[in-house]
Amino acid sequence: MTMDTGKQRCDSPMRILIADDEPLARVRLEIMLRQCPGAEWVGSVGSGQEVLECLALTYPDVVLLDIAMPGLDGINLAHRFSVLPTPPQVVFCTAYAQHALEAFHLHVADYLLKPVVQARLCEALRRAERLNVHPPAYEPIYLSARVRGETLRISLEKIIVLQADDKYVEVQYEEGHALIEVSLKALEHAYPERFLRLHRCCLIPKERLLGLKPCADGRTLARLVGSDLTLPVSRRNLPLLRKFLRGE
């Protein structure tokens, strides 16, 4: 995996991350990007897992994304991007035409068939740039919590983990902690497409699950995007989490 980890400047060009499991395909796209005005290559990775790890390091505006990759494929990654607060635009670069309809249901910027042609790549990046400037209307979803006597709205997209605490649920989110008087079961039923259960007392947003780490003592810990937390996974829920990470 290679990348540029420099922070984005206000006047910087579009930052492009390449994701393809074929090294030659990655190199070819890197060369072609040099001929696309306003494009800055910030990294190349070979798997869906590496894409998730790189998002917070490279700050890409656009991901040139292969579909057929080991583990998390491009379609599943695009689904995960769609629930992020500021998702990158996706340009699929693939050898398979049959996924085009599903891709556009995900509102990706463009769908390029390999071998990618220079003119089409530049056109796709211009389309992605327009979408970044004029993103579609979006309505965030919130939970209500009480913090020091004040009612606070917490966006679901900022939640890191939900853990049962006696008759309350403790919400750990990007700015801190709060307690809510809603059960984990009720949240799971209200937002079935948003949360994964790690064990009886813990839910996490699906997009936060980065990986599963086996321990020498037989336990398995969940690694989370955007947090140093590692949380225990029950044996009962482990198969479902593994299937999710495989994109099944």
Backbone hydrogen bonds, N-H to C=O, Kabsch-Sander energy under -0.5 kcal/mol:
donor,donor_aa,acceptor,acceptor_aa,energy
2,T,44,S,-1.7
4,D,42,V,-3.7
5,T,3,M,-0.5
12,S,9,R,-1.5
14,M,38,G,-2.2
16,I,14,M,-0.5
16,I,40,E,-3.1
17,L,62,V,-2.5
18,I,43,G,-2.6
19,A,64,L,-2.9
20,D,45,V,-2.3
26,R,22,E,-2.0
27,V,23,P,-2.3
28,R,24,L,-2.3
29,L,25,A,-2.0
30,E,26,R,-2.3
31,I,27,V,-2.2
32,M,28,R,-2.1
33,L,29,L,-2.3
34,R,30,E,-0.9
34,R,31,I,-0.6
35,Q,32,M,-1.6
36,C,33,L,-1.8
39,A,36,C,-1.6
40,E,14,M,-3.0
42,V,16,I,-2.8
43,G,16,I,-0.8
44,S,2,T,-2.5
45,V,18,I,-2.5
48,G,70,P,-0.8
48,G,72,L,-0.5
51,V,47,S,-1.5
52,L,48,G,-1.9
53,E,49,Q,-1.8
54,C,50,E,-1.7
55,L,51,V,-1.2
56,A,52,L,-0.5
57,L,54,C,-1.3
58,T,54,C,-2.9
59,Y,55,L,-1.4
61,D,15,R,-2.3
62,V,15,R,-2.1
63,V,89,Q,-2.7
64,L,17,L,-2.8
64,L,62,V,-0.5
65,L,63,V,-0.9
65,L,91,V,-2.3
66,D,19,A,-2.5
66,D,64,L,-0.5
69,M,67,I,-1.3
74,G,67,I,-2.1
77,L,73,D,-2.0
78,A,74,G,-2.3
79,H,75,I,-1.9
80,R,76,N,-1.9
81,F,77,L,-2.7
82,S,78,A,-1.6
83,V,80,R,-1.2
84,L,81,F,-2.1
89,Q,61,D,-2.9
91,V,63,V,-2.4
92,F,90,V,-0.5
92,F,110,D,-2.1
93,C,65,L,-2.2
94,T,112,L,-2.5
97,A,95,A,-0.6
99,H,96,Y,-0.6
100,A,97,A,-1.7
103,A,99,H,-2.4
104,F,100,A,-2.1
105,H,101,L,-1.4
106,L,102,E,-0.8
106,L,103,A,-0.8
107,H,104,F,-1.3
108,V,103,A,-1.2
109,A,90,V,-2.0
110,D,90,V,-1.1
112,L,92,F,-3.6
114,K,94,T,-2.4
121,L,117,V,-2.2
122,C,118,Q,-2.3
123,E,119,A,-2.1
124,A,120,R,-2.5
125,L,121,L,-2.1
126,R,122,C,-1.9
127,R,123,E,-2.1
128,A,124,A,-2.3
129,E,125,L,-2.3
130,R,126,R,-2.0
131,L,127,R,-1.9
132,N,128,A,-1.9
133,V,129,E,-1.8
134,H,130,R,-2.2
143,L,154,I,-2.4
145,A,152,L,-2.8
146,R,179,L,-1.2
147,V,145,A,-0.5
147,V,150,E,-2.9
150,E,147,V,-1.8
152,L,145,A,-3.7
154,I,143,L,-3.0
154,I,152,L,-0.5
155,S,153,R,-0.5
156,L,141,I,-2.9
158,K,155,S,-1.8
159,I,156,L,-1.0
160,I,172,Q,-3.2
161,V,172,Q,-1.7
162,L,203,L,-3.0
163,Q,170,E,-2.4
164,A,201,C,-2.0
165,D,168,Y,-3.2
168,Y,165,D,-2.2
169,V,180,I,-2.3
170,E,163,Q,-3.3
171,V,169,V,-0.5
171,V,178,A,-3.6
172,Q,161,V,-2.7
172,Q,170,E,-0.6
173,Y,171,V,-0.6
173,Y,176,G,-2.8
174,E,158,K,-1.5
176,G,173,Y,-1.2
178,A,171,V,-1.5
179,L,146,R,-0.7
180,I,169,V,-2.2
182,V,180,I,-0.8
187,L,183,S,-2.0
188,E,184,L,-2.7
189,H,185,K,-2.1
190,A,186,A,-2.3
191,Y,187,L,-2.3
194,R,191,Y,-1.7
195,F,191,Y,-1.1
196,L,204,I,-3.1
198,L,196,L,-0.6
198,L,202,C,-1.9
199,H,202,C,-1.1
202,C,199,H,-1.9
203,L,162,L,-2.7
204,I,196,L,-2.5
206,K,194,R,-2.9
208,R,205,P,-1.7
209,L,205,P,-0.6
209,L,206,K,-1.2
210,L,208,R,-0.7
210,L,223,R,-2.9
211,G,223,R,-1.4
213,K,221,L,-3.7
215,C,219,R,-2.8
218,G,215,C,-1.8
220,T,233,V,-0.5
221,L,213,K,-2.8
222,A,231,L,-3.5
223,R,211,G,-3.1
224,L,229,L,-0.9
225,V,208,R,-3.0
227,S,224,L,-1.2
231,L,222,A,-1.7
233,V,220,T,-2.3
234,S,198,L,-2.7
238,L,234,S,-1.4
241,L,237,N,-1.9
242,R,238,L,-2.3
243,K,239,P,-2.2
244,F,240,L,-2.1
245,L,241,L,-2.3
246,R,242,R,-1.7
247,G,244,F,-1.3
248,E,243,K,-2.6
